[in-house]
Amino acid sequence: MDVIEKVEEFINKQTDKVKQRVRNKAIKQAETQMILAGKKSDELSLEDWEHIVAEQEKEVWATYSKGSLWTVIGLAFWLP
């Protein structure tokens, strides 16, 4: 099983609440990336923005799936 399949399997096991938190974190990271690049959000098309957020979301999920035990502990404290 390659890394992408493992990440997809990990994502599918998560609740909607966790998925939304990850999505929100990805949006914040995408906004930060835009600021660092010196671009404004209105300079991008909706498709480009969705692509950037999707890439950030993949990175967040990959980070969480690699952390396993620490991820579970972190998510336990992160979720109210």
C-alpha positions in Angstrom: 0.0 0.0 0.0 1.6 3.3 -1.0 1.5 6.5 1.0 -1.5 8.1 -0.9 -3.7 5.1 -0.2 -2.7 5.1 3.5 -3.5 8.8 3.8 -6.9 8.3 2.1 -7.7 5.4 4.4 -6.7 7.5 7.4 -9.0 10.4 6.2 -11.9 8.1 5.6 -11.8 6.9 9.2 -12.1 10.4 10.6 -15.3 12.1 11.7 -16.8 15.1 9.9 -15.8 17.4 12.7 -12.1 16.4 12.4 -12.3 16.7 8.6 -13.8 20.3 8.9 -11.0 21.3 11.3 -8.4 20.0 8.9 -10.1 21.9 6.1 -10.1 25.1 8.2 -6.4 24.7 9.0 -5.6 24.1 5.3 -7.5 27.3 4.4 -5.5 29.3 7.0 -2.3 27.9 5.6 -3.3 28.7 2.0 -4.1 32.3 3.1 -0.7 32.5 4.8 1.0 31.1 1.6 -0.8 33.8 -0.5 0.4 36.6 1.9 4.0 35.3 1.8 3.8 35.2 -2.0 2.5 38.8 -2.1 -0.7 37.9 -3.9 -4.3 38.8 -3.1 -7.0 36.3 -3.0 -9.0 38.2 -5.7 -6.1 37.6 -8.1 -6.9 33.9 -8.2 -9.8 32.1 -9.9 -12.0 29.9 -7.7 -10.5 26.8 -9.3 -6.9 28.0 -8.5 -7.9 28.8 -4.9 -9.6 25.3 -4.5 -6.4 23.7 -5.9 -4.2 25.6 -3.4 -6.5 24.7 -0.5 -6.6 21.0 -1.6 -2.8 20.8 -1.7 -2.6 22.3 1.8 -5.2 19.9 3.0 -3.2 16.9 1.7 -0.2 18.2 3.6 -2.1 18.5 6.8 -3.5 15.0 6.5 -0.1 13.6 5.6 1.3 15.3 8.7 -1.4 13.8 10.9 -1.2 10.3 9.5 2.6 10.2 10.0 2.3 11.3 13.6 -0.1 8.4 14.6 0.1 8.2 18.4 0.9 11.9 18.8 -1.8 12.8 16.4 -4.4 10.8 18.4 -3.3 12.6 21.5 -3.3 16.0 19.8 -6.7 15.5 18.3 -8.1 14.4 21.7 -7.1 17.7 23.2 -7.9 19.7 20.0 -11.5 18.6 19.8 -13.8 20.0 22.5 
